[in-house]
Amino acid sequence: MTTRFPQTQAFSGPNAPVRIECDIEDLPVDGRLPSDIEGTWYRIGPDPKFAPLAGDDLYVAGDGVISSVKFQNGRVAFKMRYVQTERLLRERAAGRALYGAYRNPFTDDASVAGTNRGTANTTPVWHGGRLLALKEDSLPYELDPDTLETLGVCNFQGQLKSPTFAAHPKLDPETGELFAFSYECDGEATNTVALCVVSPDGKLVREERFEAPYASFMHDFAVTREHIIFLVFPTTADLTRIKSGGAHWVWDDSKDAYAGVMRRDGAVSEMVWFRMPPCYAFHVMNAFTEGDLVNVDLCLADRNPFPGIDDINNAPFNPEAGAPFLTRLTFDLKDSKETRKTRLAPMPGDMPSVAASSAMSRQRVGYYAGLDPSIELHNGGPTGAAFNHLCRVDFESGAFTALHLGKDVTFQEPIHVADSDGSGEGYLLAVADRHDEVMSDIVVLSAANPERGPLATIHLPFRLRNAFHGTWVSSVCRS
């Protein structure tokens, strides 16, 4: 008998696997689609093809699914495919799960020992004319941007020596360079990190290694016009625990957090380490340098926000401690002992973004998915509570606005789309999940006034599982 998915938070209700591959032309639209939205929105998230070998697992462990939402001549088409990773192909051939617990190769079936267990389920990136599917514990997979066909593993023509590549590389809008990093470069639970730089034409031009203070769940980092900032938070790995079948990551607040700051034109050996009390952030909104002050805007919590990341002392998960708030960390290069924290918005949330043109410089506005815990919550995504607001922060005036579409509607990550001539603030796209009808829509919003509601609503004929991240590729970029 086929194994059923467990009825746990990660695999039930709105988190139940969808396991659909499809092509849908000419989706129905209510409202008015702005004529200058021409391009493709790529999204990636986890959607396990088979019930987990371990009986249960984290939401983030699922097989990668890439979807494209193509806007062309006033019409919208949707396509969705599994990334054909080695892991997925081997499990399909066996007709069952073969890979064990999240990021623990010692729990895998013996038949797949030493094979590529990457899921390519976190972030799509368009760079150098290529579409890459990223997952930070493995190498990227290259995909065909039109058909979404999997073309194979990308190691930058054999140039990349590290076995992993960041889930959140940073694209310099002025130079076209892609900045990235690799961690656990010397194997599970090692603290070796590599700075990587990819040229505008897709060639790896720099890979320089250093040692972090300890092995940390380094999901994101930050880059300014002048500096690179590596973030080390105390979600930690231990090889003995992993080999015994335990969790790859646990929260250990006996350790401090660190930020390593280096000049872009300097060497990693010149990095300055700033020490902070234990805290955690999955995602950076943006970063900028002003004189001797390096600023990083990120969604910061007092502990890892994932309930499935256990405390090293078995303390129960505290949702208040795990609530991330948009926060500015300011590092004074004249005093490596000083780190200033400034809260930037009143509502907790995550999945932050800015206009691509604002990256690496001081941004005027930013956006994120917010969560008001006083409103009835719905299951959705890895933290157990889906976002019920889309938020805009004006960093010049301090104004905060948010869109809420009712108690039964939640949002996935918003993505910014520039208007065609750059005269306005552009648009936001987001998946809106309708829990009362178990369906998903795509909403198109004014980036300047998202709280006014959708300019257009695009209707999908089924529910989408909560994806992680997306990227917008305009038709101009493809021409």
C-alpha positions as CSV (number, residue, x, y, z in Angstrom):
1,M,0.0,0.0,0.0
2,T,1.3,3.5,-0.8
3,T,2.5,5.4,2.2
4,R,0.3,8.3,3.2
5,F,1.7,11.7,4.2
6,P,1.6,12.3,8.0
7,Q,-1.2,14.5,9.3
8,T,1.2,16.9,10.9
9,Q,1.6,20.7,10.5
10,A,4.1,20.3,7.6
11,F,1.9,18.0,5.5
12,S,-1.7,18.7,6.2
13,G,-4.3,21.4,5.5
14,P,-2.9,24.2,3.4
15,N,0.5,22.5,3.7
16,A,-0.7,19.3,2.2
17,P,1.4,18.4,-0.9
18,V,-0.2,19.4,-4.3
19,R,2.1,17.3,-6.6
20,I,0.8,18.9,-9.8
21,E,2.6,19.6,-13.0
22,C,0.6,21.7,-15.5
23,D,0.3,24.2,-18.3
24,I,-2.6,26.7,-18.1
25,E,-3.2,29.3,-20.7
26,D,-5.1,32.5,-20.5
27,L,-6.0,32.6,-16.8
28,P,-9.2,34.6,-15.9
29,V,-8.6,38.1,-14.6
30,D,-10.8,40.4,-12.6
31,G,-9.9,44.1,-12.7
32,R,-7.3,45.7,-14.9
33,L,-3.9,44.3,-15.6
34,P,-1.4,47.2,-16.0
35,S,-0.2,47.2,-19.6
36,D,3.5,47.7,-18.6
37,I,3.7,44.4,-16.7
38,E,5.4,42.3,-19.4
39,G,7.6,39.4,-18.3
40,T,7.7,36.3,-16.2
41,W,7.5,35.7,-12.5
42,Y,9.3,32.5,-11.5
43,R,8.6,30.9,-8.1
44,I,10.1,27.9,-6.3
45,G,9.0,26.0,-3.2
46,P,9.0,22.5,-1.7
47,D,6.3,20.0,-2.6
48,P,7.3,16.4,-1.7
49,K,6.5,13.8,-4.2
50,F,6.6,11.0,-1.7
51,A,5.8,10.7,2.0
52,P,8.9,11.2,4.1
53,L,11.1,8.2,4.8
54,A,11.5,9.2,8.4
55,G,7.7,9.3,8.9
56,D,7.7,13.1,9.4
57,D,10.0,16.0,8.5
58,L,10.3,19.7,8.2
59,Y,8.3,21.6,5.6
60,V,11.5,22.8,4.0
61,A,12.6,19.3,3.0
62,G,10.2,18.9,0.0
63,D,11.2,18.4,-3.6
64,G,11.6,21.6,-5.6
65,V,8.8,22.8,-7.8
66,I,9.3,25.7,-10.2
67,S,6.3,27.7,-11.5
68,S,6.2,30.5,-14.0
69,V,3.5,33.2,-14.3
70,K,3.9,34.8,-17.7
71,F,2.4,38.2,-18.4
72,Q,2.2,38.9,-22.2
73,N,-0.1,41.2,-24.2
74,G,-2.6,41.5,-21.4
75,R,-2.9,37.7,-20.9
76,V,-1.5,35.5,-18.1
77,A,-0.2,31.9,-18.5
78,F,0.8,29.5,-15.7
79,K,3.2,26.6,-15.8
80,M,4.5,24.3,-13.1
81,R,7.1,21.6,-13.1
82,Y,9.2,19.5,-10.6
83,V,12.9,20.2,-10.8
84,Q,14.3,16.9,-12.0
85,T,17.0,16.6,-9.4
86,E,19.0,13.4,-9.0
87,R,17.1,12.9,-5.7
88,L,13.7,13.1,-7.3
89,L,14.7,10.8,-10.3
90,R,16.0,8.1,-8.0
91,E,12.9,8.2,-5.8
92,R,10.6,8.1,-8.8
93,A,12.4,5.1,-10.1
94,A,12.0,3.4,-6.7
95,G,8.4,4.6,-6.2
96,R,9.1,5.8,-2.7
97,A,11.2,8.1,-0.6
98,L,14.9,7.1,-0.3
99,Y,16.3,10.1,1.4
100,G,16.0,10.5,5.1
101,A,15.6,13.5,7.5
102,Y,16.2,17.0,6.5
103,R,19.9,17.6,5.7
104,N,21.0,14.3,7.3
105,P,22.6,11.9,4.8
106,F,23.2,9.4,7.6
107,T,19.5,8.6,7.6
108,D,19.2,7.9,3.9
109,D,18.5,4.5,2.4
110,A,21.8,2.7,1.7
111,S,21.0,2.6,-2.1
112,V,21.5,6.3,-2.4
113,A,24.5,6.8,-0.2
114,G,26.9,9.4,-1.6
115,T,24.4,10.7,-4.2
116,N,23.2,14.3,-4.7
117,R,20.4,14.8,-2.2
118,G,19.8,18.5,-3.1
119,T,16.1,19.5,-3.6
120,A,16.6,22.8,-5.5
121,N,13.5,24.1,-3.7
122,T,14.3,27.6,-2.4
123,T,15.1,30.4,-4.9
124,P,15.0,31.0,-8.6
125,V,17.7,33.4,-9.9
126,W,18.1,34.8,-13.4
127,H,21.6,35.8,-14.2
128,G,23.9,35.7,-17.3
129,G,21.0,34.6,-19.4
130,R,20.4,31.5,-17.3
131,L,17.6,30.5,-14.9
132,L,19.0,28.7,-11.8
133,A,17.1,26.8,-9.0
134,L,18.9,27.2,-5.7
135,K,19.1,25.3,-2.4
136,E,21.9,26.2,0.0
137,D,23.0,22.7,0.8
138,S,23.9,21.8,-2.8
139,L,24.8,23.1,-6.2
140,P,22.2,24.9,-8.4
141,Y,20.2,23.3,-11.2
142,E,19.8,25.1,-14.5
143,L,16.4,25.3,-16.0
144,D,15.0,26.2,-19.4
145,P,13.2,29.6,-18.8
146,D,10.5,28.8,-21.3
147,T,9.7,25.1,-20.8
148,L,11.0,24.8,-17.2
149,E,12.8,21.7,-18.3
150,T,15.7,20.7,-16.0
151,L,19.0,21.1,-17.9
152,G,21.4,19.8,-15.2
153,V,23.5,20.7,-12.3
154,C,25.4,24.1,-12.6
155,N,28.9,24.3,-11.2
156,F,29.8,27.3,-13.4
157,Q,31.7,25.3,-16.0
158,G,33.6,23.4,-13.3
159,Q,35.0,26.6,-11.7
160,L,33.1,26.3,-8.4
161,K,35.0,24.1,-6.0
162,S,32.6,24.4,-3.1
163,P,29.9,21.7,-2.8
164,T,27.2,24.2,-2.0
165,F,25.9,27.6,-3.2
166,A,23.8,30.2,-1.4
167,A,20.0,30.4,-1.6
168,H,20.2,34.2,-1.6
169,P,22.8,35.6,-3.9
170,K,22.8,39.4,-4.4
171,L,22.7,41.0,-7.8
172,D,24.5,44.4,-8.2
173,P,22.1,46.5,-10.3
174,E,25.0,48.7,-11.5
175,T,27.8,46.2,-12.3
176,G,25.7,43.1,-13.1
177,E,27.8,41.0,-10.8
178,L,26.2,38.3,-8.7
179,F,27.6,38.0,-5.1
180,A,27.0,34.7,-3.3
181,F,28.5,32.4,-0.7
182,S,28.8,28.8,0.2
183,Y,28.8,27.3,3.7
184,E,29.7,23.9,5.2
185,C,32.2,23.8,2.4
186,D,34.3,21.0,4.0
187,G,31.3,18.8,4.8
188,E,28.5,18.5,7.2
189,A,28.8,20.7,10.3
190,T,32.0,22.4,9.2
191,N,32.5,26.1,9.7
192,T,34.2,26.8,6.3
193,V,32.5,29.5,4.2
194,A,33.4,30.7,0.7
195,L,32.7,34.1,-0.8
196,C,31.8,33.7,-4.5
197,V,31.4,36.4,-7.2
198,V,30.0,35.6,-10.7
199,S,30.6,38.0,-13.6
200,P,27.7,39.5,-15.6
201,D,28.2,36.8,-18.3
202,G,27.9,34.0,-15.7
203,K,31.5,33.1,-15.1
204,L,32.8,32.5,-11.5
205,V,35.6,35.1,-11.0
206,R,36.1,34.7,-7.3
207,E,35.9,32.0,-4.7
208,E,37.7,32.8,-1.4
209,R,37.4,30.7,1.8
210,F,37.4,31.6,5.5
211,E,36.2,30.2,8.8
212,A,33.1,31.4,10.6
213,P,33.0,31.3,14.4
214,Y,31.0,28.1,14.2
215,A,28.9,26.0,11.9
216,S,25.7,28.0,11.5
217,F,22.5,28.0,9.4
218,M,23.6,30.8,7.2
219,H,20.5,31.3,5.0
220,D,21.2,34.8,3.8
221,F,23.8,37.6,3.8
222,A,24.1,41.2,2.7
223,V,26.0,43.3,0.2
224,T,26.4,47.1,-0.1
225,R,28.1,49.1,-2.7
226,E,31.3,49.0,-0.5
227,H,30.9,46.0,1.9
228,I,29.9,42.3,2.3
229,I,28.3,41.2,5.5
230,F,28.2,37.5,6.6
231,L,25.6,36.7,9.3
232,V,26.2,33.9,11.8
233,F,23.3,33.1,14.1
234,P,23.2,30.3,16.7
235,T,21.2,27.7,14.8
236,T,24.1,25.3,15.0
237,A,25.2,21.9,13.5
238,D,27.1,19.1,15.3
239,L,28.5,16.1,13.4
240,T,28.2,13.7,16.2
241,R,24.5,14.5,16.6
242,I,23.9,14.2,12.8
243,K,25.7,10.9,12.5
244,S,23.5,9.5,15.3
245,G,20.4,10.3,13.3
246,G,19.6,13.6,15.1
247,A,18.7,17.0,13.7
248,H,21.1,18.8,11.5
249,W,20.2,22.1,13.1
250,V,19.3,23.1,16.7
251,W,18.9,26.4,18.4
252,D,21.7,27.1,20.9
253,D,21.4,30.4,22.7
254,S,24.5,29.8,24.7
255,K,26.3,31.1,21.7
256,D,26.4,34.7,20.5
257,A,25.5,35.8,17.1
258,Y,28.2,37.4,14.8
259,A,28.4,39.6,11.7
260,G,31.5,39.5,9.6
261,V,32.0,42.8,7.7
262,M,34.6,43.1,4.9
263,R,35.2,45.5,2.0
264,R,34.1,44.3,-1.4
265,D,37.5,45.1,-2.8
266,G,39.3,43.5,0.2
267,A,40.3,40.0,1.2
268,V,38.3,37.8,3.6
269,S,41.4,37.8,5.9
270,E,40.6,41.5,6.6
271,M,37.1,40.7,7.8
272,V,36.0,42.4,11.1
273,W,33.7,40.4,13.3
274,F,30.9,42.1,15.3
275,R,29.5,40.1,18.2
276,M,25.8,40.3,19.2
277,P,23.5,38.6,21.8
278,P,21.8,35.5,20.3
279,C,19.2,36.3,17.6
280,Y,18.2,35.0,14.2
281,A,17.2,36.2,10.8
282,F,16.3,34.2,7.7
283,H,16.0,37.1,5.3
284,V,17.7,40.4,4.5
285,M,15.7,43.2,2.9
286,N,18.7,45.3,1.8
287,A,21.9,46.8,3.0
288,F,23.8,50.1,2.5
289,T,27.0,51.8,3.7
290,E,27.2,55.5,4.9
291,G,30.7,56.5,5.8
292,D,31.9,54.2,8.6
293,L,28.4,52.8,9.3
294,V,27.3,49.6,7.6
295,N,23.5,49.1,7.8
296,V,21.6,45.8,7.3
297,D,17.8,45.7,7.2
298,L,16.5,42.3,8.0
299,C,13.6,40.4,9.7
300,L,15.1,39.7,13.1
301,A,13.8,37.4,15.8
302,D,15.1,36.5,19.3
303,R,15.4,32.8,18.2
304,N,15.0,30.7,15.0
305,P,11.4,31.2,13.8
306,F,10.9,27.6,12.7
307,P,9.0,25.6,15.4
308,G,10.7,22.5,13.9
309,I,14.1,23.7,14.9
310,D,14.4,22.3,18.4
311,D,16.1,24.1,21.4
312,I,19.4,22.4,22.4
313,N,18.0,22.3,26.0
314,N,14.6,21.0,24.9
315,A,12.9,24.2,25.8
316,P,9.4,24.5,24.1
317,F,9.1,26.8,21.1
318,N,8.1,30.3,22.1
319,P,6.2,32.0,19.2
320,E,6.8,35.4,20.6
321,A,10.6,34.9,20.6
322,G,10.3,33.4,17.1
323,A,8.5,36.4,15.7
324,P,10.7,38.4,13.3
325,F,10.5,42.2,13.1
326,L,12.0,44.4,10.4
327,T,15.1,45.7,12.1
328,R,18.2,47.7,11.1
329,L,21.5,46.4,12.3
330,T,24.1,49.2,12.2
331,F,27.8,48.3,12.5
332,D,30.3,51.0,13.3
333,L,33.5,50.2,11.5
334,K,35.4,52.6,13.9
335,D,34.2,50.4,16.8
336,S,33.8,46.7,16.2
337,K,32.1,46.3,19.7
338,E,29.2,48.5,18.8
339,T,26.1,47.1,17.0
340,R,23.0,49.2,17.1
341,K,19.5,47.7,16.6
342,T,16.6,49.8,15.3
343,R,13.1,48.4,14.8
344,L,11.7,49.7,11.5
345,A,8.1,48.5,11.4
346,P,5.4,47.6,14.0
347,M,4.1,44.3,12.6
348,P,6.2,41.1,12.6
349,G,6.7,39.4,9.3
350,D,9.2,38.1,6.8
351,M,9.9,37.7,3.1
352,P,11.2,41.3,2.7
353,S,12.0,42.9,-0.7
354,V,12.9,46.2,-2.3
355,A,12.9,47.4,-5.9
356,A,15.9,45.8,-7.7
357,S,17.2,49.2,-8.6
358,S,17.5,50.0,-4.8
359,A,19.7,47.0,-3.9
360,M,22.9,47.7,-2.1
361,S,22.1,51.4,-1.6
362,R,19.8,53.2,0.9
363,Q,16.2,52.3,-0.1
364,R,13.3,54.7,0.1
365,V,10.6,52.0,0.6
366,G,10.5,48.3,1.2
367,Y,7.9,45.5,1.4
368,Y,7.3,42.4,3.3
369,A,4.6,39.8,4.3
370,G,3.2,40.6,7.7
371,L,1.5,38.6,10.4
372,D,-1.0,40.1,12.9
373,P,-1.3,37.4,15.6
374,S,-4.5,39.0,16.9
375,I,-6.4,37.8,13.8
376,E,-7.5,34.2,13.3
377,L,-4.4,32.4,12.0
378,H,-4.2,29.8,9.2
379,N,-1.6,27.0,8.8
380,G,0.7,27.8,5.9
381,G,4.4,27.4,5.3
382,P,7.3,26.4,7.5
383,T,6.5,28.5,10.6
384,G,3.0,27.2,11.0
385,A,1.1,30.5,10.5
386,A,0.5,32.0,7.1
387,F,1.0,35.8,6.6
388,N,-2.2,37.8,6.8
389,H,-0.9,41.2,5.6
390,L,1.2,42.7,2.8
391,C,3.2,45.6,4.2
392,R,4.9,48.7,2.9
393,V,7.4,50.8,4.8
394,D,8.4,54.3,3.8
395,F,11.9,54.8,5.3
396,E,11.9,58.5,4.7
397,S,8.6,59.4,6.4
398,G,8.3,56.4,8.6
399,A,4.8,55.6,7.3
400,F,3.6,52.0,7.5
401,T,0.7,50.7,5.5
402,A,-0.6,47.2,5.1
403,L,-3.2,45.3,3.0
404,H,-5.5,42.8,4.7
405,L,-8.2,41.0,2.6
406,G,-10.1,39.4,5.4
407,K,-9.7,36.6,7.9
408,D,-9.7,33.8,5.4
409,V,-7.0,35.3,3.0
410,T,-3.3,34.9,3.6
411,F,-0.3,35.9,1.4
412,Q,2.9,34.4,0.1
413,E,6.0,36.3,-0.6
414,P,5.5,39.7,-2.4
415,I,7.7,40.4,-5.4
416,H,8.3,43.9,-6.8
417,V,7.9,44.7,-10.5
418,A,9.2,48.0,-11.8
419,D,7.0,50.1,-14.1
420,S,8.2,50.3,-17.7
421,D,9.5,53.9,-17.6
422,G,10.6,54.1,-14.0
423,S,8.4,57.1,-13.3
424,G,6.4,55.5,-10.5
425,E,7.0,53.0,-7.7
426,G,5.8,50.0,-9.8
427,Y,3.8,47.0,-8.7
428,L,3.7,44.1,-6.3
429,L,2.7,40.6,-7.2
430,A,1.7,38.0,-4.5
431,V,-0.1,34.7,-4.2
432,A,-3.3,35.2,-2.1
433,D,-4.6,31.9,-0.6
434,R,-8.3,31.8,0.1
435,H,-8.7,29.3,2.9
436,D,-12.5,29.3,2.9
437,E,-12.5,28.0,-0.7
438,V,-9.1,26.1,-0.6
439,M,-8.0,28.1,-3.7
440,S,-5.2,30.5,-4.7
441,D,-5.3,33.8,-6.6
442,I,-2.5,36.1,-7.8
443,V,-3.0,39.7,-6.8
444,V,-1.5,42.7,-8.6
445,L,-1.1,45.7,-6.4
446,S,0.2,49.3,-6.7
447,A,3.5,49.2,-4.9
448,A,2.9,52.8,-3.7
449,N,-0.5,52.0,-2.2
450,P,-0.9,48.2,-1.6
451,E,-3.4,48.9,1.2
452,R,-6.0,50.0,-1.5
453,G,-6.3,46.5,-2.7
454,P,-5.8,44.7,-6.0
455,L,-5.6,46.4,-9.3
456,A,-6.3,43.0,-10.7
457,T,-6.9,39.5,-9.4
458,I,-5.7,36.4,-11.4
459,H,-7.6,33.2,-10.6
460,L,-5.9,29.8,-10.5
461,P,-8.0,26.7,-10.6
462,F,-6.4,25.0,-7.6
463,R,-4.6,25.7,-4.4
464,L,-0.9,26.4,-4.5
465,R,1.4,25.1,-1.8
466,N,3.3,27.8,0.0
467,A,6.4,28.6,-2.1
468,F,9.5,30.2,-0.7
469,H,10.9,32.8,-3.1
470,G,10.5,34.2,-6.6
471,T,12.2,36.5,-9.1
472,W,10.8,38.8,-11.8
473,V,12.3,38.7,-15.3
474,S,11.0,41.4,-17.5
475,S,10.5,40.8,-21.2
476,V,13.2,43.5,-21.8
477,C,15.8,41.3,-19.9
478,R,14.9,38.3,-22.1
479,S,15.2,40.2,-25.4
